[in-house]
């Protein structure tokens, strides 16, 4: 029979994997260094692995420890969800934390609206917005077992409950000082200019950038960024070009360093939703959260 899991060890393991130091892990947990060292010794026996090994003046994770990072994080999140579940949910008094994955764009446009709207009616509720990555997008069903939701465009998930929240158009963005681009962007410009892409993997991409291939353009990609808000920093002062949502472009223009232009092709409109696992359907707290996104998070033209 396998030994019963020790939740205290799981918490220490998570801290060790994050801090890669017994001293820093002890500080983050509010424990003594000998106590964490003793837990590390137990973990080494359990896994038959060193977990942390000395590398000069620092420590590094073993290959097994690296594989444990996501599993440990998911296990702790699932535990948190178990103990935060209640038969009734009162937003006025609940200290529940709602955890969601998404892009920096969806957090800026949707998440910020919801978090501001509930400050007075749910003063102790907290939202944790986590940036997604390709691995998360590839397996939304399993990802959503461990969090409350995901803000994701249509086309990346299916067979899951969802709620339409936002629509947007795609625009091109260049440095205001880029004199090689005229008043209107041309297909030749898209061929010629170096690109900054936001996401570029089999499972993570923007619909507009994927369309370039369908119209015969093979973009020369200089930089790939895992987010939209950083785009200006890779474009200003260069001849690079990027694609960004109109709602975000309007905010980027405030600095005066960028120029936004219509794309010279009919880009598919962005349509995004809140997705969640069906296991949350009857959870009173989750129902309240969905109501807040439905009421305060919808940014669809004409509504």
MIRO-129948 format. One record per atom (N, C-alpha, C, O, CB): x, y, z. Coordinates in steps of 0.1 Angstrom, whole numbers, plus 5000, padded with zeros to 4 digits. Each point is the difference from the previous one (the first is absolute). Glycine has a CB too. Example, Ala and Ser with C-alpha at 12.3 -4.5 7.8 and 13.67 -1.06 7.14 Angstrom:
BEGIN
513249435078/499150125000/500950125000/501050005007/497149885005/501550234981/500950115000/499250115008/500550115001/500749834977/
//
This chain:
BEGIN
500949885000/499150125000/500950125000/500950015008/497249875004/501650224979/500850125000/499750095012/498949995006/501050004969/501150095030/499850085012/498950114997/499850044989/502649915018/496950085004/499050114999/500750134997/501150035005/497449865011/500950194975/500750134996/500050095011/499050015008/500249964969/501950115025/500150105010/499950134994/500950054993/500649805021/497450224989/499850134994/501150115004/500350084992/497249875007/503050035013/501050095004/501349994991/500750104997/498449895027/501249884973/501149984991/499850064986/500950054994/499649745019/498350204982/499650054987/500250155000/500650064990/497849765007/501350255014/500250155001/501550035000/500450094993/497449935019/502949914995/501550025001/500649974986/500950084995/499149865030/499649954969/500549974986/499750114991/500950044992/498849725012/499150304996/499750114991/500950125002/500550064991/497149865009/502750115013/500950115003/501449974996/500750094994/497849975025/502049824982/501349974996/500250004985/501050054995/499249815025/498850104973/500050004985/500050154995/500650034990/498249745009/500550315008/499950144996/501250085004/500550084992/497049915010/503049995010/501150085005/501449944997/501050084999/497549995019/501649804980/501249934997/501150035010/501250014997/498350004979/500050005037/500950035011/499349965013/498850045002/502350154985/499549745022/499449965012/499850135009/498950015006/502249774993/499950315000/499850125008/498950094996/499150045008/503349954996/497550034983/498950094994/498649935002/499050065002/502750044982/498349775014/498849925002/499550025014/498850025003/501849814979/500350155028/499650025014/499550145003/499050015007/502749824999/498950274988/499650145002/498650024994/499150065006/503250024994/497449864988/498750024994/498949935007/498850045000/502449984978/499149875030/499049935007/499950045014/499149965008/501449854977/500550275020/500050045014/500449895009/499649995012/498650174983/502649755000/500549895008/501550015002/500750094994/497649764997/502350075018/501450005003/500749934989/499449914994/500250115031/501750014973/500849934990/500149855003/499949924991/501350295004/499149755018/500149865003/498749924997/500049894996/501650175022/497250014984/498849934997/499849974986/499649894996/499450235023/501449984972/499949984986/501049904995/499849914991/499450325006/502049775009/501049904997/499649865003/500249904993/501650275011/497549825007/499549865004/498949964990/499949884997/500650175028/498750044971/498949964990/500749964987/499549914993/498950255018/502649924985/500749964988/500649865001/500049934990/500650315006/499949735015/500649865002/498949904998/500249894994/501550205022/497149934989/498949914999/499649994985/499749894995/499550165028/500850064970/499650014986/501049924992/499749934990/499250295013/502449795000/501049924993/499949855002/500249934990/501350275013/498149765009/499749865002/498849954992/500049904994/501050125029/497950074977/498849964994/500249984985/499549904994/499250225023/502049984976/500150004986/501349924995/500249984989/498650245011/502049755010/501349944997/500850084990/500549964990/498549815014/501050364999/500650104991/500550125009/499450035010/499149904970/502550145016/500650115008/499150125000/500150095009/502149824986/496950114995/499250124998/500850134998/499850064989/498549835026/502650144994/500950124999/501449955001/500349925008/498050235002/502549894980/501549975001/500850124999/499650104993/499949684996/501650225018/500950125000/500750014987/500549914994/499850075031/499850154970/500750034988/500850135003/499550114998/498749784987/503050095020/500850115004/499450065013/499849945010/500950114966/499050085023/499450075011/498550005000/499350065009/502750094992/497449794989/498549994999/499649865000/500749905000/499350324988/498649765011/499449874999/499350004987/499450104995/500449875030/500149914969/499249984988/499049885002/500349915008/501550194978/497149905007/499049905001/500549884992/500650014989/497650155014/501549725002/500349884992/498949984989/499050075001/502149825019/499250034970/499049984989/498649965006/499050044995/502949904989/498149975026/498749965006/499350125006/498850024999/502249755005/499850315004/499450125006/499450094990/498950065003/502849935015/498950034971/499550094989/498649944995/499150084998/503249994995/497649805006/498849944996/498950015010/498850004997/502549844990/499150185026/499050015011/499450145001/499050015007/502349815005/499350284982/499550145002/498650014997/499250055009/503150034986/497349894993/498650014996/499049915008/498950045004/501950034973/499749815026/499149915007/499850055014/498949995006/501949824981/500250245020/499950055013/499150125001/499150015009/503249914996/497950174985/499150125000/498649974998/499150055006/502850074984/497849785001/498649964997/499449935012/498850025003/501849954973/500249955031/499549935012/499650105011/499049985007/502449824987/499450305008/499750105010/498850084996/499250045009/503249974997/497550024981/498850084996/498749925002/499050065004/502550064979/498649755014/498849925001/499649995015/498950005004/501849874976/500350125029/499850005014/499350135005/499149995008/502949854995/498550274992/499550135003/498550004997/499250055007/503050064990/497549844991/498650014995/499149915009/498850045002/502050004975/499749855028/499249915008/499650075013/498950005004/502349804987/499850275015/499850065013/499350144999/499550055010/502549824999/497950184979/499350134998/498649984996/499250094999/503050024995/497449765004/498649974996/499150015012/500349955010/500649904971/498050215017/499050015011/498649974994/499850034988/501650145025/497749794995/498649974996/499350134995/499350004991/500649815025/500450304991/499550134996/501150104998/501149985005/496849975008/501850154979/501150104997/499450145002/499050044994/502149804989/499650235026/499650145003/501150094996/501050015007/497549925012/501450144969/501150084995/500350115010/501250055000/498149914977/499850095032/500350105009/501149965011/500750095005/497050004991/502349785006/500949965011/501049894995/501049985008/497250075008/501749894973/500849904995/501450054997/500250104994/497849784997/503150045014/501450044996/500549914988/501249994998/499250085026/498749884969/500349904989/500950074989/499850124997/498149755007/503150054991/500850054989/499649924988/499949885000/502050185015/497850024974/499749944987/501250014991/500650114998/496949955004/502949824993/501250004992/499749974985/499249914997/502150015023/499250174971/499749994986/501350014991/500950075004/496850025001/502349844984/501050014990/499650094989/498850014997/502149765009/500050294987/499750094989/501250074995/501149975004/496650055004/502150074982/501150084995/500050145007/499050045006/500949844972/501250195021/500050145006/498950094993/499550095007/503049884998/497250004983/498950084993/498749975007/499350105003/501949894975/498449885024/498749975006/500050055015/498950045004/500949764981/501350205022/500050065013/499850155000/499250055009/502349764998/499150264984/499950144999/498650054996/499550095005/503049924990/496949924996/498850044994/498849945008/499050075001/502149944977/499049875027/498849945006/500349985016/499150055008/500449834970/501650065025/500249975014/500050135009/499550005011/501849804982/499350305002/500150135008/498650055003/499850065011/502549994979/496849945000/498750065002/499249925011/499350065008/500750014968/500249805024/499349925010/500550025014/499350025009/500349814973/501750185019/500650015013/499750145006/499850015012/502149844981/498050254999/499650135005/498550015004/499650065009/502250044977/497449835006/498550015002/499649935013/499050045006/500749964970/501149905029/499549935012/500750045013/499849945010/499749874975/501350305014/500850045012/499150035012/500449975011/501350124974/497249975013/499150045011/499149895005/499849985012/500350264980/499449694998/499049895004/500749875005/499449925007/499050184976/502949885013/500749895004/501450045004/501049974994/497749884990/501450225027/501350065004/501149905004/501250044999/497550155009/501049694995/501049905004/500349904989/500949925001/498450115023/499949974965/500349914989/501250054993/500250124998/497349835000/503349954997/501250034993/500049934987/499649884999/501750165022/499250034968/500249934987/501549984998/500850095002/497150024989/502549785004/501349974996/500049974985/499549904996/501150005027/500150194970/500049994985/501449954996/501050065002/497350134995/501749694998/501349934996/500150004985/499149964993/500849905028/501350184974/500250004985/500149854996/500749925005/500650304996/498049754988/500049874994/501349984992/500750094997/496849905003/502749894996/501149964991/499649894991/498949955002/502850125015/499149904973/499549904990/499649865006/499049944995/502550174989/499249855026/499649875007/498650015006/499349904999/503150055005/497350165001/498750025007/498950004989/498949945002/502150195017/499249944970/499150014989/499749864993/498949984996/501850265001/500449685003/499849874993/499149915007/499449914994/502950124998/497549985021/499249915008/499150075009/500149995012/501749844987/497250254995/499150085009/499249925010/499750045011/500250124970/499749725015/499149925009/500749975013/499550025011/499449874969/502450065019/500749975013/500450135007/500050005012/500849794978/499650315002/500450135007/498850055008/500350055011/501350004970/497249945014/498950065007/499549925012/499150055007/500350054971/501249795024/499749925012/500650075012/499549995011/500449804976/501150295011/500850055011/499950155002/500550065009/501049764987/497750254995/499850145002/498550034997/499249914997/503150144995/497350075011/498650034998/499550044986/498949994997/501350095026/500849964969/499650034986/501250044992/501150015004/496750065004/501949954979/501050044990/499450104991/498949984994/502349805008/499450344995/499650094991/500849984987/501250024999/498250155018/499949774973/500649954988/499250024988/498749995000/502449845014/499550214974/499250024988/499349874996/500549895003/501150294990/497349834999/499449894994/500949934991/500950064993/496950055009/502149764997/500849924990/501149925007/500649924993/498950264991/500849855029/501049925007/499549905009/500749915005/500750294993/497349815005/499449905010/498649964994/499450084993/501950025027/498349794984/498649954996/499549905011/500849965008/499850074967/498149945024/499449915009/500250045015/500049915009/500449914974/499650315019/500150055014/499050125001/499750074991/502749865011/497050095010/499150115002/500850134998/501250015003/497449865013/500750234978/500750134997/498950114999/498849985000/503049904988/498850245012/499150125000/500750104991/501250045003/497949915020/500350104967/500650104991/500250135008/499150055007/499849854973/502350165019/500350125008/500550124992/499750115003/500849735015/500350134972/500650114992/500249974986/500249894995/501050185025/498750044972/500350004986/501050114997/499950115006/497849794988/503150094996/500950104996/500649994986/499849894994/500850135030/499950084971/500650004986/501550015002/500650045009/497450074981/502749834999/501550005000/500550124992/499450034989/500649725013/501050315003/500750114993/501549984999/500549935008/497650234999/502549914984/501549994999/500650125008/499450115001/500549784977/501250095028/500750105008/501450014996/500749904999/497750075020/502150164978/501450034997/500550125008/499250075006/500449834970/501750115024/500550125006/499650134993/500050004987/502049865021/497750244999/499650134994/501150064991/499750074991/498749975029/502849924983/501150064992/500449914989/501150034993/499750085027/498549784977/500349914989/499650064987/498849994996/501049815019/501050274978/499750074987/499849914988/499650044990/501650165019/499249674993/499949914989/498549954998/499749944990/502749995014/496850115005/498549964999/499250124997/500150105008/500249715008/498950194974/499350124996/498750015008/499949955011/501050034966/498150105017/498850025007/499149885001/499249985009/500950254983/500149684998/499249875001/501049884999/501050014992/497050114997/501749785018/500949885000/499749924988/498849984996/501350025029/500949944968/499849924988/500449855003/500749985010/499750224975/499249715007/500449865001/501549994998/500749925007/497150014985/502850165000/501550004998/500750045013/501049945004/498750124972/499750035032/500550035013/500049885009/501049985007/498250264991/499849685002/499949885008/501149904997/500549935008/497150114994/502849964985/501149914995/501350065005/500949925004/497750014976/501650205018/501350065002/500450025014/501249995004/498350124975/499649935030/500350055013/500349885010/499349894999/499350314997/502349815013/500249905010/498850005010/499550115003/503049904994/497249885009/498849995009/500349985014/501149945004/497749974977/500350145028/500049965014/498749925001/498950064999/502550145010/498649674994/498849925002/499749985015/500949995008/499749894970/498150125024/499649965014/499549854999/499049974994/500350275012/501549685000/499849855000/500349954986/499650064990/498649965028/502449874981/500349934987/500349865002/501249954999/499650274992/498249705013/500249855001/498849944993/499150064995/502249965027/498749854978/498949924993/498750035007/498950014993/502749815000/498450205020/498750015008/499850155004/498950035004/501349735003/500850324993/499850145005/500450104989/501250004995/499249935029/498650144971/500350104989/498850094999/499049985007/502449854980/498850285006/498950094998/499449974986/500749964991/500350225023/497749834985/499349974988/500550084988/500149954989/497949985024/502250204990/500550094989/501449964995/500250004988/498450195022/502349774999/501349964995/499949874993/500849984990/500350145029/498149794985/499849884992/499450024986/500349934991/499449955031/499550234977/499550034987/501050044990/499849984988/498150095023/503249984993/501150044991/500449894991/500250024988/500650155029/499349714988/500449884992/498949974990/500449974988/500849945031/497650114984/498949974990/500050104988/499449974990/499349935029/501850224983/500150094989/501450014993/500350094993/497950045019/502649774991/501249984994/501250085005/501050024993/497749944988/501250095032/501150075006/500749925010/499449945009/499350274987/502649785002/500949935010/500750115008/501150044996/499249754989/499250255026/500650115008/501449965005/500349895004/497450185002/503250034994/501349985006/499950055014/499950125003/501349924975/498849865032/499750035014/501350035007/500949915001/497049954998/502350265006/501250045008/499949965014/500949955007/499550244978/498349835021/499849985014/498749935002/499050034993/502450185012/498549705005/498749945004/499950045015/500849975008/499349844975/498750255021/499750045013/498849935005/499049984993/502050255003/499149735017/498849935006/499150095006/499649995012/501849814992/498150304989/499150105005/499950124990/500850014991/499749925033/498550154978/499750114991/500550145006/500550084992/497549794999/502050145022/500450135005/501450044998/500450125001/497949845016/502649944981/501450034998/500350044985/501250044997/499349805022/498650144972/500350034986/500650134997/501050004993/497149865002/501450255011/500750134996/501550015003/500750064993/497150045012/502649835005/501450005004/500949934990/501250034999/498149985025/500149914968/500849934989/499850064986/500749964991/499149835023/499450314986/499750074987/500550144999/500550044990/497549825009/501950225012/500450145000/501550004997/500849935006/497450135011/502250034973/501450024997/500549904989/501250004997/499150095026/498849824972/500449904990/499050014988/499150085000/501849775018/499450074972/499149994988/499149885002/499449954990/502350154995/498149845027/499249895002/498550034999/499650115002/502249795012/497449994984/498650025000/499449895009/500549895002/499550214974/498849935030/499349905008/498550014998/499650094993/502249925024/497549904988/498550005000/499550015014/500449925008/499649954970/499050215024/499450025013/498550034999/499550044990/502750055018/497149885003/498650025000/499750155001/500750085006/498949705005/499350274983/499650144999/499950065014/500450115003/498549854975/500449975031/499850055014/501350035007/500250095008/497749794993/503150034996/501350025006/500850114992/500850085006/499249685003/499950244978/500750104992/499650145004/500850095001/499349754980/498650185022/499650145004/500750045013/500350125001/497549844989/502649955019/500750045012/501550024997/500650095005/497849785008/502150054977/501450014997/500450134993/501150055001/498949714997/499050304995/500250124993/500250125009/500650114996/498049804986/501050085030/500150115010/501550055001/500250125003/497849795009/503050004987/501350045001/500650084989/501050075001/499349735012/499150194975/500450084989/501149944992/500550064990/498850135022/501249694992/501249944993/499649904989/500849954993/500450085028/497549944978/499549904991/499050064990/499450105002/501049725016/499550104971/499050044990/499249874997/500649894998/500850294992/497349835010/499149884998/499450024986/499550104996/500049875029/500549924968/499550004986/499149884998/500249895006/501850224986/497049904999/499149884996/500949904993/500950044993/497050115006/501849735003/500649894992/499550004986/498950034998/501449835023/500650114969/499650004986/499349874996/500149964988/501850195007/497449785014/499249894997/498949995011/500150065010/501949814979/497050055008/498849995009/500449905011/499849884999/498650174982/502150005030/500449925011/498749955008/499150075002/503150065000/497949745002/498949955007/499850075014/501050035006/499449744983/498450265014/499850075013/500349915012/499749885000/498550264989/502449925021/500349935012/498749985009/499350105002/503049994998/497449795004/498849975008/500549925012/500549894998/497950124982/501450045032/500649935012/498949975010/498950065000/503250054996/498249795013/499049965009/500749965014/501249985001/497449934980/500550085029/500449945013/499749854999/498849964997/500850265016/501449694989/499849865000/500149945014/500850065008/500149934968/498449915027/500249935013/499749864999/499449954991/500050265021/501049714998/499749865001/498649975005/499650075009/502949884995/496849954990/498649985004/499949965015/498950015006/500649924971/501650035029/500049965015/499650135008/499649985012/502149844984/498550304999/499750125007/498550054998/499650105006/502849964992/496949874993/498650064997/499150035011/499450105000/500849774980/499850045031/499150025011/500650065012/499450005011/499449814980/502550235008/500650075011/499550145002/500150084991/502049785005/497350175016/499450135002/501050124998/499750104994/498749795022/502850094989/501050104998/500450024985/500250124996/500749835027/499249944970/500450014986/498850064992/500350084991/501249725012/497350175001/498850064993/500150155002/499750084991/498949715013/501750265008/500150145003/501150064991/499850114994/499449865030/502049974975/501150054992/499550014985/500350104994/501449805022/497650004979/499650014986/499050114998/500050074990/500349685008/498950285012/499050114999/500750134999/499650094993/498849785020/502850144994/500750135000/500750024986/500050114995/500449875030/500149914970/500650014986/498950034990/500250084991/501649775015/497050094996/498950034990/499550155001/499750064990/499649695012/500750305011/499550135002/501050114997/499750104995/498849805022/502750084987/501050115000/501249974989/500750104997/498749945027/500749844972/501249974991/499749994985/500949994993/499949895026/498050144977/499649994986/500450134993/499650115004/498549735001/502850154985/500450124992/499749964985/500949984992/500950095025/496949924980/499649974986/499350124994/499150055006/500749705000/500650294982/499450114994/498549984999/499549904996/502650154991/497150065016/498650004998/499249955013/498849995000/501649974976/500450005034/499449955013/500250105011/499649985011/500749784981/
//
